[in-house]
Amino acid sequence: MTATPAVPPAREAWIDVAKGIAITLVVLYHAIMYLDQVGLAGALAPLNPLFDTFRMPLFFFMSGILAASAIRLPYWQLFRKRISLLLYLYVVWVAVQTLFLIALPPISPSGGPNATWASIVTLFARPSSNLWFIYALPLFFTLAWLMRQWSPLLQIALTTVVAVLFGAQLLHTGSPWDKMGKYLVFFIAAIYLGPLVRRLVPRVRWWHVALLCGGYGALVVVTTKFTLTKVPFVLLVLSVLAVAVGITVAAVLARIAAFDFVRSLGSRTLPIYLVHTFPMTAFAAMVVAFDVHVATVLTTFLPPLLCAGAIIFALALHRRFHAVPGIFTVPVQSWVIASKRPAVAMRS
């Protein structure tokens, strides 16, 4: 294993399929979360924490695979090519989201405030609970660039220790910093393991998917039943297995034309991530304001419907405003180095 990441080949369809799976699970997570606040998540509410080891580890691993060539650039080029857009969008959309939440009627049945002005002031010290991923990527890029001359084994070992400490809550901040600590290792590991993964993906068959899914599901059940989540290394092992599941599933689905829509979602993760919570919070606020009640048997169907609706809304908003400078792009084009791909994917 060498200290210099290999230049990755052309982007394969399975990468966007994997990102499509990850972003869909992120949106579904928030749909269940907000509906659970108003008592409408149904049977899916207890299942939401079970995918904690799947969503973001897969997302960060795929981001790391795409980061290998970028960290070889001089830092000013890395900043203009990958970091500046993310930092700009993080600041703008945290501000917009905070103002939107302040303007909404209370989401919580208790009537507490949805957000405070402090969320804008402290957006770098205490990252946004909804948009922290956008902030994490610039930090991870910077750390990867600073460590680029170190042995990959040392980088992975150090970030593994950090992940274990945060996973076992031996280090704990009560904020998204905890999640960043748990998931940095996946970004760093993917930079150096990406070439190997890309060579192995064409060999994936359906029975690999079945075995990995069965193993992951069984371990999740055992871990949950015996409350082993705070035992050191347990969450990390589950997350590693989840990444393998996500990649093998993506490899198989990428070969089936009927699932091309998942690849399309994976190439548009940025607008989906930025926008999807707006219709969710608005819906939750209306439920509380109008004291809406839904038959218990129907509540389980609401999270997938809200998930699909939020994704459609985000894509429609992006299609309408993507050409307007400053909304999904930086307001001054000279701030960035133009990418060869359309600026709709959460590039990393």
C-alpha positions as CSV (number, residue, x, y, z in Angstrom):
1,M,0.0,0.0,0.0
2,T,1.7,3.2,-1.1
3,A,1.3,6.7,0.3
4,T,0.3,8.3,-2.9
5,P,-3.3,7.6,-4.1
6,A,-3.6,6.2,-7.5
7,V,-5.4,8.3,-10.2
8,P,-8.9,6.8,-10.4
9,P,-10.3,5.6,-13.7
10,A,-13.4,7.1,-15.3
11,R,-16.4,7.2,-13.1
12,E,-18.4,4.0,-13.2
13,A,-22.2,3.7,-13.0
14,W,-22.2,1.7,-9.7
15,I,-20.6,4.6,-7.9
16,D,-23.6,6.8,-8.6
17,V,-26.0,3.9,-7.8
18,A,-24.3,3.6,-4.4
19,K,-24.6,7.3,-3.8
20,G,-28.2,7.1,-4.9
21,I,-28.9,4.4,-2.3
22,A,-27.1,6.4,0.4
23,I,-29.0,9.7,-0.3
24,T,-32.4,7.9,-0.4
25,L,-31.7,6.4,3.0
26,V,-30.7,9.8,4.3
27,V,-33.9,11.3,3.1
28,L,-35.9,8.4,4.5
29,Y,-34.1,8.8,7.8
30,H,-35.2,12.5,8.1
31,A,-38.7,11.6,6.9
32,I,-39.1,9.1,9.7
33,M,-37.5,11.5,12.2
34,Y,-39.8,14.4,11.5
35,L,-42.9,12.3,11.3
36,D,-42.0,10.6,14.5
37,Q,-41.9,14.0,16.2
38,V,-45.6,14.4,15.4
39,G,-46.5,10.8,16.0
40,L,-46.9,9.7,12.4
41,A,-43.9,7.5,11.7
42,G,-45.8,4.3,12.5
43,A,-43.9,1.0,12.6
44,L,-40.9,2.5,10.9
45,A,-39.9,4.7,13.9
46,P,-38.1,2.0,15.9
47,L,-36.3,0.8,12.8
48,N,-34.7,4.2,12.0
49,P,-31.6,3.8,14.2
50,L,-30.9,0.4,12.7
51,F,-29.5,2.0,9.6
52,D,-27.1,4.3,11.4
53,T,-24.3,2.0,10.4
54,F,-25.3,2.1,6.7
55,R,-26.2,5.5,5.5
56,M,-23.3,7.8,6.2
57,P,-20.5,5.2,6.1
58,L,-21.5,4.3,2.6
59,F,-21.8,8.0,1.6
60,F,-18.4,8.9,3.0
61,F,-16.7,5.8,1.5
62,M,-18.1,6.7,-2.0
63,S,-17.0,10.3,-1.5
64,G,-13.5,9.1,-0.5
65,I,-13.2,7.0,-3.7
66,L,-13.8,10.1,-5.7
67,A,-11.4,12.2,-3.7
68,A,-8.2,10.3,-4.5
69,S,-7.0,12.5,-7.4
70,A,-8.1,15.7,-5.7
71,I,-5.9,15.5,-2.7
72,R,-2.8,15.3,-5.0
73,L,-3.5,18.8,-6.1
74,P,-1.9,21.9,-4.5
75,Y,-4.2,23.0,-1.6
76,W,-5.3,26.2,-3.4
77,Q,-6.4,24.1,-6.3
78,L,-8.1,21.6,-4.1
79,F,-9.9,24.4,-2.3
80,R,-11.2,26.0,-5.5
81,K,-12.1,22.7,-7.1
82,R,-13.8,20.9,-4.3
83,I,-14.0,22.9,-1.0
84,S,-15.1,26.5,-1.8
85,L,-18.5,25.5,-3.3
86,L,-19.3,23.2,-0.3
87,L,-18.4,25.8,2.3
88,Y,-20.4,28.5,0.5
89,L,-23.4,26.3,0.2
90,Y,-23.1,25.2,3.8
91,V,-23.2,28.8,5.0
92,V,-26.0,29.9,2.7
93,W,-28.3,26.9,3.2
94,V,-27.8,26.8,7.0
95,A,-28.9,30.4,7.0
96,V,-31.9,29.7,4.7
97,Q,-32.9,26.6,6.6
98,T,-32.7,28.4,10.0
99,L,-34.8,31.3,8.7
100,F,-37.4,28.9,7.3
101,L,-37.6,27.0,10.6
102,I,-38.0,30.2,12.6
103,A,-40.8,31.3,10.3
104,L,-42.7,28.0,10.6
105,P,-45.3,27.2,13.3
106,P,-43.8,24.9,16.0
107,I,-43.0,21.4,14.8
108,S,-42.9,20.0,18.3
109,P,-46.3,19.3,19.9
110,S,-44.8,20.9,23.0
111,G,-44.7,24.2,21.1
112,G,-40.9,24.8,21.5
113,P,-39.0,26.9,18.9
114,N,-37.9,25.1,15.7
115,A,-34.6,26.9,15.5
116,T,-32.8,29.9,16.9
117,W,-30.6,32.6,15.5
118,A,-27.7,31.0,17.3
119,S,-27.7,28.2,14.7
120,I,-26.3,30.7,12.2
121,V,-23.8,32.2,14.5
122,T,-22.4,28.8,15.6
123,L,-22.7,27.0,12.3
124,F,-18.9,26.2,12.3
125,A,-18.5,25.5,16.0
126,R,-21.7,23.4,16.3
127,P,-22.5,22.0,12.8
128,S,-26.0,21.9,11.5
129,S,-27.8,18.7,12.4
130,N,-29.3,18.5,8.9
131,L,-26.5,19.9,6.8
132,W,-23.4,18.7,8.7
133,F,-22.3,16.4,5.8
134,I,-21.7,19.5,3.6
135,Y,-19.4,20.9,6.3
136,A,-17.6,17.5,7.0
137,L,-16.4,17.1,3.4
138,P,-14.2,20.2,3.3
139,L,-12.8,19.2,6.7
140,F,-12.1,15.7,5.5
141,F,-10.5,16.9,2.3
142,T,-8.2,19.1,4.3
143,L,-7.2,16.4,6.7
144,A,-6.6,14.0,3.8
145,W,-4.5,16.6,2.1
146,L,-2.5,17.3,5.3
147,M,-1.8,13.5,5.8
148,R,-1.2,12.7,2.2
149,Q,2.5,12.0,2.7
150,W,1.8,9.7,5.7
151,S,1.6,5.9,5.4
152,P,-1.9,4.9,4.4
153,L,-1.8,2.3,7.2
154,L,-1.0,4.9,9.7
155,Q,-3.8,7.2,8.4
156,I,-6.4,4.4,8.6
157,A,-5.2,3.2,12.0
158,L,-5.4,6.7,13.5
159,T,-8.9,7.4,12.1
160,T,-10.0,3.9,13.2
161,V,-9.0,4.7,16.8
162,V,-11.0,8.0,16.5
163,A,-14.0,6.1,15.1
164,V,-13.9,3.5,17.9
165,L,-13.7,6.2,20.6
166,F,-16.6,8.1,19.2
167,G,-18.6,5.0,18.4
168,A,-18.3,3.7,22.0
169,Q,-19.0,7.3,23.2
170,L,-15.7,7.5,25.0
171,L,-15.5,10.7,23.1
172,H,-18.8,12.5,23.0
173,T,-19.9,16.1,22.1
174,G,-23.6,15.6,21.7
175,S,-23.3,17.3,18.2
176,P,-22.5,16.3,14.6
177,W,-18.8,16.3,15.6
178,D,-19.5,12.8,17.0
179,K,-20.7,11.6,13.5
180,M,-17.7,13.2,11.8
181,G,-15.4,11.4,14.2
182,K,-17.1,8.0,13.5
183,Y,-17.1,8.4,9.7
184,L,-13.7,10.0,8.9
185,V,-12.1,6.6,8.6
186,F,-14.4,5.6,5.7
187,F,-13.4,8.7,3.7
188,I,-9.7,8.2,4.4
189,A,-9.8,4.4,3.8
190,A,-11.6,4.8,0.5
191,I,-8.9,7.1,-0.9
192,Y,-6.4,4.2,-0.8
193,L,-8.7,1.2,-1.1
194,G,-10.7,2.7,-4.0
195,P,-8.6,1.2,-6.8
196,L,-8.9,-2.3,-5.2
197,V,-12.7,-1.9,-4.8
198,R,-13.0,-0.8,-8.4
199,R,-11.2,-3.8,-9.6
200,L,-13.3,-6.2,-7.6
201,V,-16.7,-4.7,-8.4
202,P,-17.0,-6.3,-11.9
203,R,-16.7,-9.7,-10.2
204,V,-19.7,-9.2,-7.9
205,R,-22.6,-11.6,-8.3
206,W,-26.0,-11.8,-6.8
207,W,-25.0,-14.4,-4.3
208,H,-22.3,-12.1,-2.9
209,V,-25.2,-9.6,-2.2
210,A,-27.3,-12.3,-0.5
211,L,-24.5,-13.4,1.8
212,L,-23.5,-9.9,2.8
213,C,-27.0,-8.7,3.3
214,G,-27.8,-11.8,5.4
215,G,-24.7,-11.3,7.5
216,Y,-25.3,-7.6,8.0
217,G,-28.9,-8.1,8.9
218,A,-28.1,-10.9,11.4
219,L,-25.4,-8.8,13.1
220,V,-27.7,-5.7,13.3
221,V,-30.4,-7.8,15.0
222,V,-27.9,-9.3,17.5
223,T,-26.3,-6.0,18.2
224,T,-29.7,-4.4,18.8
225,K,-31.1,-7.2,20.9
226,F,-28.1,-7.3,23.3
227,T,-27.5,-3.5,23.2
228,L,-23.9,-3.9,22.0
229,T,-23.7,-0.6,20.2
230,K,-21.4,1.0,22.8
231,V,-19.0,-1.9,22.8
232,P,-15.7,-0.8,21.2
233,F,-15.4,-1.9,17.5
234,V,-18.9,-3.2,17.2
235,L,-20.3,-0.2,15.3
236,L,-17.2,0.0,13.2
237,V,-17.4,-3.6,12.1
238,L,-21.1,-3.2,11.3
239,S,-20.4,-0.1,9.3
240,V,-17.6,-1.8,7.3
241,L,-20.0,-4.7,6.5
242,A,-22.7,-2.1,5.6
243,V,-20.3,-0.5,3.1
244,A,-19.6,-3.8,1.5
245,V,-23.3,-4.5,1.3
246,G,-24.0,-1.1,-0.3
247,I,-21.2,-1.5,-2.9
248,T,-22.3,-5.1,-3.9
249,V,-25.9,-4.1,-4.1
250,A,-24.9,-1.1,-6.3
251,A,-22.8,-3.2,-8.5
252,V,-25.7,-5.5,-9.2
253,L,-28.3,-2.8,-9.7
254,A,-26.0,-0.8,-12.0
255,R,-26.4,-3.7,-14.5
256,I,-30.2,-3.5,-14.5
257,A,-31.7,-0.8,-16.7
258,A,-34.8,-0.6,-14.5
259,F,-32.7,0.8,-11.7
260,D,-31.1,3.6,-13.7
261,F,-33.2,6.1,-11.7
262,V,-31.1,5.2,-8.7
263,R,-28.0,6.1,-10.6
264,S,-29.7,9.4,-11.6
265,L,-30.3,10.2,-8.0
266,G,-26.7,9.5,-7.1
267,S,-25.6,12.1,-9.7
268,R,-27.8,14.7,-8.0
269,T,-27.1,14.2,-4.4
270,L,-26.2,17.8,-3.6
271,P,-29.6,19.5,-4.4
272,I,-31.4,16.6,-2.8
273,Y,-29.4,16.9,0.4
274,L,-29.7,20.7,0.6
275,V,-33.5,20.9,0.0
276,H,-35.2,17.7,1.2
277,T,-35.9,18.7,4.8
278,F,-37.9,21.8,3.8
279,P,-41.1,20.0,2.7
280,M,-40.6,17.6,5.7
281,T,-40.5,20.4,8.3
282,A,-43.4,22.2,6.6
283,F,-45.5,19.1,6.6
284,A,-44.7,18.4,10.3
285,A,-45.6,22.0,11.2
286,M,-48.9,21.7,9.4
287,V,-49.7,18.5,11.2
288,V,-49.2,20.2,14.5
289,A,-50.9,23.4,13.6
290,F,-54.1,21.7,12.3
291,D,-54.0,18.8,14.7
292,V,-54.0,16.3,11.9
293,H,-54.7,12.6,12.8
294,V,-54.0,9.6,10.6
295,A,-55.2,6.1,11.1
296,T,-52.5,4.0,12.7
297,V,-52.6,1.4,9.9
298,L,-51.7,4.2,7.4
299,T,-48.8,5.9,9.3
300,T,-46.3,3.3,8.2
301,F,-46.8,4.3,4.6
302,L,-46.2,8.0,5.3
303,P,-42.4,8.0,5.6
304,P,-41.7,6.4,2.2
305,L,-44.3,8.8,0.6
306,L,-42.8,11.8,2.3
307,C,-39.3,10.6,1.3
308,A,-40.3,10.3,-2.4
309,G,-42.1,13.7,-2.3
310,A,-39.1,15.4,-0.8
311,I,-36.8,14.0,-3.4
312,I,-39.1,15.1,-6.2
313,F,-39.5,18.5,-4.7
314,A,-35.7,19.0,-4.4
315,L,-35.1,17.9,-7.9
316,A,-37.8,20.2,-9.3
317,L,-36.5,23.1,-7.3
318,H,-33.0,22.4,-8.6
319,R,-34.2,22.2,-12.2
320,R,-35.9,25.5,-11.8
321,F,-33.1,27.4,-10.2
322,H,-29.9,25.6,-11.0
323,A,-28.8,28.3,-13.5
324,V,-29.3,31.1,-10.9
325,P,-25.9,32.0,-9.5
326,G,-25.6,31.7,-5.7
327,I,-28.4,29.1,-5.1
328,F,-26.8,25.8,-6.0
329,T,-23.5,27.3,-7.2
330,V,-21.1,30.0,-6.0
331,P,-22.2,33.6,-7.0
332,V,-18.8,34.3,-8.6
333,Q,-17.6,31.6,-10.9
334,S,-13.9,32.6,-10.5
335,W,-14.2,31.3,-6.9
336,V,-14.0,27.7,-8.2
337,I,-12.3,25.6,-10.8
338,A,-15.0,24.4,-13.1
339,S,-15.6,20.7,-13.1
340,K,-16.1,18.6,-16.2
341,R,-19.2,17.1,-14.7
342,P,-22.4,19.1,-14.1
343,A,-22.5,20.6,-10.6
344,V,-25.4,18.5,-9.4
345,A,-23.6,15.7,-7.6
346,M,-22.1,15.9,-4.2
347,R,-18.6,15.6,-5.6
348,S,-15.7,14.6,-3.4
